[in-house]
Amino acid sequence: LIVIKKPSGMVVHPGNGNKSGTLVNALLNHTNKLSNKEDEIRPGIVHRIDKDTSGLLLIAKNDKVHELLVLEFKNKTITREYIALLIGELKTDTATIDAPIGRDIHDRMKMNVTNFNAKQAVTHLTVLKRYHGFTLVNFKLETGRTHQIRVHAKYIGYPVYNDPVYTKNKCTSFGQFLHSSKLEFIHPITKEHLIFECPLPKKFNDFLINLEANNSK
C-alpha cells in the first residue's frame, strides 16, 4: 500500500474535464503496481478526498490489499481525522453529528442533509481553538459520504471557511480549509498498527497565524 500527502487543488482521478494532472496520473508515473478493483481510471483508489481538500490518502498496490482495506473501511477500523477551519465561533467543545446525506435535488454538484435517497452519515468533532469569528476543529469520520464534513458543518450552521460550494461567501482558488491530518489502521497483511500524521498546508497555517495575531490585539 501507499500513503499519499495530496496537495490542495489536485483531483484524485481522471473524469469529466480532468484527463491529466490527477493523483492517479502521478501514481501511474511512479509505479505500475496498483489495484484495479474499482476500474481502469481509478487504479489503487480505496477512498477519496475532494480536489481542494489536502492531506492523507490511502492507496492499494494490488487487488488483495484493496479488498482488505475496503473491508477495514466497512468495519470502521480505519481512523480518519481532519482539521477544518469553520466560520463562526462554535459554542460546544465536542459534538456528534448524525444526519443522513444524499444528493441535493436542486443542484447535482451538491450533497445535502436529507431523508430522500440518503445514507447514514456520522461525524464527531472536537474544538481545537477559537478565534474571533472562526473555530478550528478536529473531525473524526465514522462514515465516509461524499462531502460529509463540508455538508455536516454547513448543517450545524458553521460552514468550512473558503468553501466555494457550501458557503455564499467570496472564496479564493485555494478552496475549503479542510485537511486530512491523520490515518490510523492495521496493515492488512503484516497486521502492524500504523499511524500517519500530516501537517497543515502552508496557506492554511499562515492564515491561522494571522488569526492568532488578530486575537492577541
C-alpha positions as CSV (number, residue, x, y, z in Angstrom):
1,L,0.0,0.0,0.0
2,I,1.0,3.7,-0.3
3,V,0.1,6.6,1.9
4,I,-0.1,9.9,-0.1
5,K,0.0,13.5,1.1
6,K,-2.2,15.1,-1.5
7,P,-1.9,18.9,-2.1
8,S,-5.0,21.1,-2.2
9,G,-6.1,21.6,-5.8
10,M,-5.3,18.1,-7.1
11,V,-8.1,15.9,-8.4
12,V,-7.8,12.3,-7.3
13,H,-8.7,10.5,-10.5
14,P,-9.5,11.4,-14.2
15,G,-13.0,12.3,-15.0
16,N,-15.0,14.9,-17.0
17,G,-12.7,17.8,-17.7
18,N,-9.8,16.2,-15.8
19,K,-7.9,13.8,-18.0
20,S,-4.4,14.7,-16.8
21,G,-2.7,16.2,-13.7
22,T,-4.6,14.0,-11.3
23,L,-3.2,11.9,-8.4
24,V,-3.8,8.7,-10.4
25,N,-1.7,10.1,-13.3
26,A,1.1,10.8,-10.8
27,L,0.7,7.3,-9.2
28,L,0.9,5.6,-12.7
29,N,4.1,7.6,-13.4
30,H,5.5,6.3,-10.1
31,T,4.5,2.6,-10.3
32,N,2.6,0.1,-12.4
33,K,1.7,-1.8,-9.3
34,L,-1.8,-0.6,-8.4
35,S,-5.0,-2.4,-7.8
36,N,-7.7,-2.4,-10.4
37,K,-10.5,-3.1,-8.0
38,E,-12.5,0.0,-9.0
39,D,-11.9,0.4,-12.7
40,E,-9.2,1.4,-15.1
41,I,-9.4,5.1,-14.5
42,R,-9.2,4.7,-10.7
43,P,-6.4,2.2,-10.1
44,G,-5.3,2.0,-6.4
45,I,-8.1,4.3,-5.2
46,V,-9.6,2.9,-2.0
47,H,-11.2,6.1,-0.8
48,R,-11.2,9.7,-2.0
49,I,-10.9,13.3,-0.7
50,D,-12.2,16.3,-2.6
51,K,-10.0,18.2,-5.1
52,D,-9.4,21.1,-2.7
53,T,-9.1,19.0,0.4
54,S,-5.4,18.4,1.3
55,G,-3.7,15.6,3.2
56,L,-3.5,11.9,3.7
57,L,-4.9,9.3,1.3
58,L,-4.6,5.5,1.3
59,I,-3.7,3.7,-2.0
60,A,-3.7,-0.1,-2.7
61,K,-1.0,-1.6,-4.8
62,N,-2.8,-4.9,-5.5
63,D,-6.3,-6.3,-5.5
64,K,-5.9,-8.3,-2.4
65,V,-4.8,-5.3,-0.3
66,H,-7.6,-3.2,-1.9
67,E,-10.2,-5.8,-0.9
68,L,-8.9,-6.0,2.7
69,L,-8.7,-2.2,3.1
70,V,-12.3,-1.8,1.8
71,L,-13.3,-4.3,4.4
72,E,-11.5,-2.3,7.1
73,F,-13.4,0.9,6.0
74,K,-16.6,-1.1,6.1
75,N,-15.9,-2.4,9.6
76,K,-14.9,1.1,10.7
77,T,-11.4,0.0,11.9
78,I,-9.6,2.8,9.9
79,T,-9.5,6.1,11.8
80,R,-9.6,9.2,9.7
81,E,-9.2,12.6,11.2
82,Y,-9.4,16.0,9.6
83,I,-8.7,19.6,10.6
84,A,-11.0,22.3,9.4
85,L,-11.5,26.0,10.0
86,L,-15.1,26.8,10.4
87,I,-16.8,30.2,10.0
88,G,-18.2,31.4,13.4
89,E,-17.4,30.6,17.0
90,L,-18.8,27.2,17.8
91,K,-20.2,27.2,21.3
92,T,-19.8,23.5,22.2
93,D,-16.4,21.8,22.7
94,T,-17.5,18.4,21.4
95,A,-20.4,17.1,19.3
96,T,-21.6,14.2,17.2
97,I,-23.5,15.0,14.0
98,D,-25.7,12.1,13.0
99,A,-27.6,13.3,9.9
100,P,-28.2,11.4,6.6
101,I,-26.6,12.8,3.4
102,G,-27.9,12.5,-0.1
103,R,-27.7,14.3,-3.4
104,D,-29.2,17.8,-3.5
105,I,-32.3,17.6,-5.7
106,H,-31.9,21.1,-6.9
107,D,-28.1,21.0,-7.6
108,R,-26.4,17.8,-8.6
109,M,-23.0,19.2,-7.7
110,K,-24.0,19.4,-4.1
111,M,-24.9,17.0,-1.3
112,N,-27.4,17.8,1.4
113,V,-28.7,16.6,4.8
114,T,-31.9,14.9,3.6
115,N,-34.1,11.8,4.1
116,F,-34.5,11.4,0.3
117,N,-32.3,8.8,-1.2
118,A,-29.8,9.4,1.6
119,K,-27.3,7.3,3.5
120,Q,-26.4,7.4,7.2
121,A,-23.6,9.9,8.0
122,V,-21.9,10.3,11.4
123,T,-19.2,12.8,12.2
124,H,-17.6,13.5,15.5
125,L,-16.0,16.9,16.2
126,T,-13.7,18.4,18.9
127,V,-12.9,22.1,19.1
128,L,-9.1,22.8,18.9
129,K,-9.1,26.6,19.2
130,R,-11.5,29.5,18.9
131,Y,-10.6,32.7,17.1
132,H,-12.5,35.9,16.5
133,G,-15.2,34.8,14.0
134,F,-13.7,31.3,13.4
135,T,-13.3,27.9,15.1
136,L,-10.5,25.4,14.4
137,V,-12.0,21.9,14.7
138,N,-10.8,18.3,14.6
139,F,-13.3,16.0,12.8
140,K,-13.3,12.2,13.1
141,L,-15.3,10.3,10.4
142,E,-17.4,7.3,11.4
143,T,-18.8,7.0,7.8
144,G,-17.4,8.3,4.5
145,R,-20.1,10.1,2.5
146,T,-19.3,12.5,-0.3
147,H,-18.6,16.0,1.1
148,Q,-19.6,14.7,4.5
149,I,-17.6,17.1,6.7
150,R,-18.5,20.1,4.5
151,V,-22.2,19.2,4.5
152,H,-22.4,18.5,8.2
153,A,-20.5,21.7,9.0
154,K,-23.0,23.7,7.0
155,Y,-25.9,21.8,8.5
156,I,-24.9,22.9,12.1
157,G,-24.5,26.5,10.9
158,Y,-20.7,26.7,10.9
159,P,-19.6,26.0,7.3
160,V,-16.0,25.4,6.4
161,Y,-14.1,28.6,5.6
162,N,-13.4,29.4,1.9
163,D,-15.7,26.6,0.7
164,P,-16.9,27.6,-2.8
165,V,-19.8,25.1,-2.8
166,Y,-21.3,25.3,0.7
167,T,-20.9,29.0,1.6
168,K,-22.1,32.0,-0.3
169,N,-19.0,34.0,0.6
170,K,-16.4,35.0,-2.0
171,C,-13.7,32.3,-1.9
172,T,-10.1,32.2,-3.2
173,S,-8.8,29.5,-5.5
174,F,-7.3,27.6,-2.6
175,G,-10.7,26.2,-1.8
176,Q,-12.1,24.9,1.6
177,F,-9.8,25.0,4.6
178,L,-10.1,21.2,5.2
179,H,-7.2,18.9,5.7
180,S,-6.9,15.1,6.1
181,S,-4.5,15.1,9.1
182,K,-4.4,11.6,10.4
183,L,-4.8,8.0,9.2
184,E,-4.6,5.1,11.7
185,F,-5.2,1.5,10.7
186,I,-3.9,-2.1,10.9
187,H,-1.8,-3.1,7.9
188,P,-4.0,-5.8,6.1
189,I,-1.0,-8.1,5.5
190,T,1.6,-7.5,8.3
191,K,-1.0,-6.6,10.9
192,E,1.2,-3.8,12.1
193,H,-0.5,-0.9,13.8
194,L,0.2,2.1,11.6
195,I,-0.3,5.8,12.3
196,F,0.3,8.6,9.7
197,E,0.0,12.3,10.5
198,C,0.4,15.2,8.2
199,P,0.9,19.0,9.0
200,L,-1.4,21.7,7.6
201,P,-0.6,23.2,4.2
202,K,1.4,26.5,4.4
203,K,-1.5,28.6,3.2
204,F,-3.8,27.1,5.9
205,N,-1.2,27.5,8.6
206,D,-0.3,31.1,7.6
207,F,-4.0,32.0,7.8
208,L,-4.1,30.6,11.4
209,I,-1.0,32.6,12.3
210,N,-2.8,35.8,11.1
211,L,-5.9,34.9,13.1
212,E,-3.8,34.3,16.2
213,A,-2.1,37.8,15.7
214,N,-5.5,39.4,15.4
215,N,-6.7,37.5,18.5
216,S,-3.9,39.0,20.6
217,K,-4.5,42.6,19.6
